[in-house]
Amino acid sequence: MSAPVSLRPFLPADAPALADLFRASVLELTGEDYDEEQQEAWSAAADDGEAFAARLAEGLTLVALRAGAPVGFLSLKDNTLIDLLYVAPDAAGSGVGTALCDAAETLAKARGARAVTVDASDTALGFFQKRGYVAHRRNMVPLADTWLGNTAMEKKFAEGAQP
């Protein structure tokens, strides 16, 4: 059984470790859905350390820790958009993404959001569908010299219900 996951807010000192986690997640977990060129273009988003840290600081970013080490993170932008959700490859499927989403949805609802949206990668599509997110449209995003497909999804919160 895996050690329990704890969550805490992002600290600027986390940025290099989260950039490494982001790259590893993209390169090791998305191969069934994206080709090598797409993975390289996607993972390059963390190459500019300052820009990546600024993106993490833009919204509410939660860091998941297991035994004191980062195993995932989620960034909630404008209290309604899951901008980033990445889990370390060795922690995939162990409840880290679920813990992060549970916390983000709870916070968004407590802050008055009526729904949360995400542009889910093809790799994460099933994860979000199981959580009650509904697909609205297919997106093709230009990145470097390639295109990445994702799906715009939304989860509406019922009045008085827990996320």
C-alpha positions, 0 to 999 in steps of 0.5 A: 500500500502506498504512503498517504498523500498530503496536500499543500499550497505551491511554494516558489521553491517547488518550481524546479521539482514540479517542472521535472515532474511535469516533463516526466509525466508527459514523456512517460504517461502519454505515449499511447495517445501522443507521438514523440514529436507531440510529447517533446513539444508539450514537455518543452513548456517547462523549459523556461523555468521562470515562465513555468514558475509564473504559471504555477503562481498565477492560480491556486496550485496544490502540491501532492506530497508522499513521504515529503516528496512531490508526486503531483500538482494541480493548478486551479485558475480563476477558481473555475479552470483546472489549468494543470494536473500532473502526477509523477509516473511512479504515482499514477493510478495511486489516488494522487490525481483524485486527491488533488481534484477532490481538493480543487473541486471542494475549494472551487465550490466553497468559493462560489463556483457553479462548475469547473472546466478542464481541457483534458488531454486524451490520456486524462479524458477517462479520468475526468469522465469518471469524475462526472466531467462532460465533454463539450468540444474537441480542441486542436492546440498548436504547439511548436511545429505540431498539434495536440488534441484535447477535449474541453470538459465541464463538471457542474456542481449541484446546489447543496451537493458536495463535489 
